Amino acid sequence: MKVVITGGEGFIGRALAATLFSRGVEVIIVDRKIGIEAKDFFDTVPNLHEADCVFHLAAQTSVFNTDKPQIIRDNIETFISVCDACCRAGVKLVYASSSTANSPNTTSLYGISKRFNEEYARCYNPKATGVRLHNVYGPDPRQGTLLWHLLHDNPVRLVNGGRNFRHFTYIDDVVTALMYARYCDRPLINIANPEKTSVYDFASEVQAHNGAEIVLLTEKREFDKIAQTVDESIFTLSLPYTPVKEGIRRVFDNIDNGTAQ
């Protein structure tokens, strides 16, 4: 089996690649961190048909991202190139969408771009499967995420008094779901831990391990939703999702073992 992972040097991409490598799968990494732009790769690759699946994870992230030209290039123009190339080659495409695609009229350009991806794939590559991810976390988290700040900043300032609710989903569960999507014939699936946790409670679980100081702010951020929603009209993959308490324990086990920062 041979797969291509765009964003293979990113947080989710590294975890997926490591699992596939361990199972003897041939993995081709496409990532600008190693000098390979996804759009260039898919505009020119002559033998994509030899792959069994493309996992398209490369993208600009965060509803708070204000770099609109880069979001358009990476999340829309590159997605079109990847989606069209997979369709031409007859290769299964699994791509990362986001919970923010639920209601793009009330979100930032990031959310709009993810909803665009879903609609474009529906029209031009109906065999593709989009995976709506919900607040993925785990060891060695992506810089700028809540967990990253909780591991590296002191004090940690939580907007809206930490009252925002999220479906924090552990990275191992996301990897399992992505591999499931490889054989899925649904256009969209949700990957969401059903446990709804406040940002403050999540931070408190981390604080119990590292003693981080938490400061609660009353201010709110533009595009920041109070409650993350799971679109119940879309199939949600049923897994034994990792509880937040257990997931945070695993994060610190990795740190204690010297395998994560």
Steps between C-alpha positions, in 0.01 A plus 500: 500500500622851414355825632580870464467730801502874445596690812686188603734702720211659691346391828237264357706402197794380710275284716323349199826434317656332805204264536497410131879449495466263795252294297731468202326755282710696251449867583589797280524823700411828330569805714648844445716442810702257289483716188201338326195719436178299475364700206821458301512129579144428388518725196797303365508147650475254209432178688246587768288206382755270667390625843216338689397811691584865547457647849483874447578664833705801391320828566504832672336456841301691763193722482725779631732485199486841326729420206224491240724466189680201653172335601373541145819350354539211743142413590320568173737508202714212626193299595365534146829367359507204741132418455513515120822296479352223716185494290696476173717219636211311662671518842306518823524842665458545875525862605490689827200722546400677821215549744508865390352391166169438681396865468744690278276806489594566863866411487824634355651442157658183639156348563374625166794335326425167667136517397615583146713184502199289596280648227773482235569134575128424497475643148830396344624196694196330657705197608712718731436493875534811712570457870364772725749520784419642843778657711769239453765483773778270612874480571721764335202717398498753220631841605227748583240247613351506848704202617822650361441818702420297811829313463718801415346817651468601862261655578246380244221746423160358407255730323129500586582370845588159352128433454522396135413136442682270258510134394870440567600195294820307566746453214497117510124501442544737206762272341264203537222700338713613208594141425132405517418778253732336246234231448195719562252589227346794687576853378539629857550356848537658842792411727399638838541384855140514633633629835429875506765677709543865590830666416545568871451133592744394228754751631443379854584143397832626363555716808468191720814365330718809452360757742448760227347824624162570337368855462136545398421796275156640428581605145391300198673452165349563159381177332530313831190288558377431851403142420647277234224305329496162333276488195271209583388470138847367414614151600716504813744213519433295811826433684603442861613863507771586749365700798669837549642399837663193346622692197675761713659224707641348180640838397695526823605135483664583167671802653623294797632236260688764305312437174324838481570859593 
